[in-house]
């Protein structure tokens, strides 16, 4: 016995039953211990515990959110309307836009609520999905790790596919302009894809989201100018709307849905943007950063799609800028500005897959080699996306397939499942309206996934089958 102990006395060092029981997250007692600390314990507030080295303002977050949604997809909207018709396209854009906004809202709200339960300051997309299962119904808790892993890999594949689309978009727009000034030596789209490699590798070495704000702002300026020029051409000598289809064939509607989802959905960028806000309370709510951004996005997408289809009809291409006159300076400047805007946007979209890949491997890399590893991985990702884009440089089919396979499942189906699991024991609302709402969203997602993928793959097969015929015709003409 120690010299401080007295006979017949039991000494319990550092014993504090109230503090230990209250701070142990695995112990939840329904007993009242009569302690003021337990009774008055303040609910965990994740916003108060966030420590962001370079927090974004609400305006900066709005810029990032706009830039993640206002990309090459807005110029694909006239092609989307071609697959739906004017009437179906107008109403469909509003409906799909509302659903996409709601799914983002549900995901962010779930994330904020599970952060309270897990006592964590912030969570990413995959962490949120895993936590929804982990703190959800007991039977589904073993699926938490699977949900995290599945979302991680799917989200990475989604944004890598989007980056491939960006490369093709940049290449096609630059080719349209430069071919006009060098008609005797026209490079292929594949060659222009390769030429994007150096600038993309350089801009993707920027590692902090806050430092990308100037690039996003500049890209938005380019986008606005290009948008103005494009609308000038669209509204010049506008044909009679009666000359266009009001309702397209139902078999083409899945292509419309998948294109609109691809254009609007920025589900992977949302969580990093919200997590790095100085005032995350301003992300949701009314008006809120999310509602302001998506109102602008849906309005612009509907405007470009509706009038772009009226102007160019069934001849509209995967990007409406490619329908602008090839020999006019104003039209050429719009194509260059839009290509530069997408080039600057590439780095923002690149942030999502890079963050996930680095999170998986950074613990396996020694600290002194992490800088070199970052440079190598970033360069390898850019080289990979450029190589894939150059292998199949068909913009419209790329957009349709990416939207159908990836963004319909991640942007619509996943939030619907997560919302259902999260609220299963917390309450599904009056008459269980939450589960019925999520079933409808899931059905729309599955239709876009399977029907959109089928039609897109069918188009790819037809295009490959038509190549020998095209080559044969060219040979006969030369002969």
C-alpha positions, 0 to 999 in steps of 0.5 A: 500500500502507498504511503498516502493510503489509510487503513480501511480506505479504498482510493479510486484514482480519477473516478468520475462516473458522471463525466465518463458516462456522459462522454462515452458515445457508446453508452446511452442511459435512460436513467437520471443521475441527478447531475446538472452536467448531464441535464444541461449537456449541450447538443453537439454542434458540428459547425462550432467544431469545424476548423477549416484552414482556408474557409470560403465565404457564402459568396465564394461557395455560391461561385463554386456551386454555380461553376460546378453545375454551369459547365459544358452541360448547359450547351448540351441542353438544346440537344436534350430538348431535341430528344424531348420536344419543346413542351416536354423539355420545358416542363421536364427541365423544371421537374428534373431541376427541382428533383436534383435540388431536393436530392442535394438538400436531402444529402446535405441535411442528412450529413449535418444530422449524422454529424451530430450523432457521430460527433464529427464536425463534417463529413464527405459524400461517402462518409455521410452515406456510411453514417446514415446506415451506421446510425440507422436501423440495426439490421442495416448497420453492417452495410455501413462500410459497403456504402462508404466504399461503393460511393467512394469508387462510384463517385470517383468513376463519375467525375473521371467520366465528366473530366473526359467529357470536358476534354472532348468539349475543349478539343472540339471547340478549339478545333472548330476555330483553328480549322478555319484559320488553317484549312490546309493542315487540319488536326484531328479531335484526338490531336486537340485532346492531346494538346490540352494535356500540358495546361490541364496538368499545370492547373490541376497541381493547385491543391486548395479549394479556396485558391481555385475561387479566382479560376472559378470566377474567371470561368464564370465571366467567360461563361457569361460572355459566351452565353451572351454571344450564343444567345445573340445567335440563337435569337437572330432570325428565330424560326417559328416554334411551331416548326419544331416538335412539341413532344418527341418520341417517348423512347428518346425521353431517357436521353433527355433525362440523362443529359439534363441530369449530367448537365445540372448535377454537381452532387460530388462537389456539394459536400466539399463546398459545404464543408469548407464554408465559413458559415455553413448554416447559410448553405440550406434554407431560404434563400440559402446558397443552394436554392439561389444557385439552383434557381439560376442554373435551372433558369439558364438551362431551360432558356438555352435548351428551349430557344437553342432547339427552336433555332437549330432544330434536329441539326443541333449538336452535342454543344450548341456552340458547334452550331454557331457560324465557323467563319465569324469572329464573334462566334469563334470568340464564343467557342474559345471563351467557352473552351477556356471556361471549361478548362478552368472548371476542369480543376474544380471537378478534378478536386473531387476524385483527387480528394477521394484517391488521396484519402485512400493512399496518403497514409501509405506514403511517407510524409517527405514523399507526399508532395512528389506523390501528389504531383505524380497522381495528379499528373497520372489522372489528367493523362488518363482522362485525356487518353480516354477522351482521345480514344472516343471523342464523341461528345453527345454520346459521352454526355448521355452515357455518363449521365445515365450510368453515373449521375442518375444513380449517384445524384438521384438514387443514392440520396433517396436511399440515404434519406429513407434509411436515415429517417426510417426510425426517426419518422417518415412524415405524415402518411409516410410521405417520405418513403413514397417520395423517395420511391418516385425518385428511385423509379425516375433514376432507374428509368434514366439508368437502364433506358438511357444506358441502353439507348446510348450504347445502341447509338455507340454501336450504330456509330461504330458500325457506320464507320466502315461505310463512311470510309468506303464512301470517302474512298469512292469519292476520292477515286 
